[in-house]
Amino acid sequence: MAYLDSFHYQITGPENGRRWVFVHGLMGYGANWRKIVAGLESTERVLVFDQRGHGRSQKPAQGYSPEDYSEDIQRITEELGWDQFILVGHSMGGRNSLNFAYRHPEKLIKLVVEDIGPEAAPDAVDYYEKLLGVVPTPFPTREAARNFFQKDFLEIAKTRDKVQVLAQFFYANIEDKPDGTADWRFSKQGILNSVIEGRLQERWHEVESLQMPTLWVRGAQSRELSRESYERILQSNPMITGVEIPNAGHWVHSEQPALFLQALKDFAGGF
């Protein structure tokens, strides 16, 4: 069986177009990039896919380190015959992309990392355990899930930043199951393992060793990538340039798609 058969993916754009791979963040899926892909696919060849444990892709019991995710990128692109491409990763996907660039520099024309830093954070999983823990999955029906996220969740999580956006994001990750219930689209344990393994150690050595032109994108209001870390990243390697997008938090490509897309085009050139 082809390795790609274990993943939900989509390839758009002309076959002779320049190749791009987009890697979503934690609890996301490939369709999160649809606005950005729509702005590229007239001339560029674009691959988006649901990472392991996410969306409609394989959900193994283990194997959720950046190295595991990076190996997926390697095997998928190798199977497609993509020997060189531009890689774009958001959040956890940015960390996975950073590891891929570290391990396979010869395959990347350019790298884009969106709103994530290389610091370790061993306690980060506590936040996600508590956040996912307040959601009483599985729901008996999709309607029950919708009602929960429209009402109860907003009250339970009211102290969290952008709680309504979070509720919509979570509800989008609920799917109907064969038995009629509604449950997470992703693997809950896979999500937690991704946080644990992804934040276990700092990865400044990967940043410092980058050999390809790299764009580091930060949302000006981001709480995920601090300005201090962002500035250190830019100073750590002459191959890295940065762009800070105004009126955006962590989800830069979703909150400011036009500005994010323009930043990609300016960086990649050839448009």
Secondary structure, DSSP 8 states (H G I E B T S, - for coil): --GGGGS-EEEES-TTSEEEEEE--TT--GGGGHHHHHTTTTTEEEEEE--TTSTTS---SS--SHHHHHHHHHHHHHHHT--SEEEEEETHHHHHHHHHHHH-GGGEEEEEEES------TTHHHHHHHHHHTS--SBSSHHHHHHIIIIIHHHHTTTSTTHHHHHHHHHHTEEE-TTS-EEESS-HHHHHHHHHHHSSS--HHHHHT--S-EEEEEETT-SSS-HHHHHHHHHH-TTEEEEEETT--S-HHHHSHHHHHHHHHHHH---
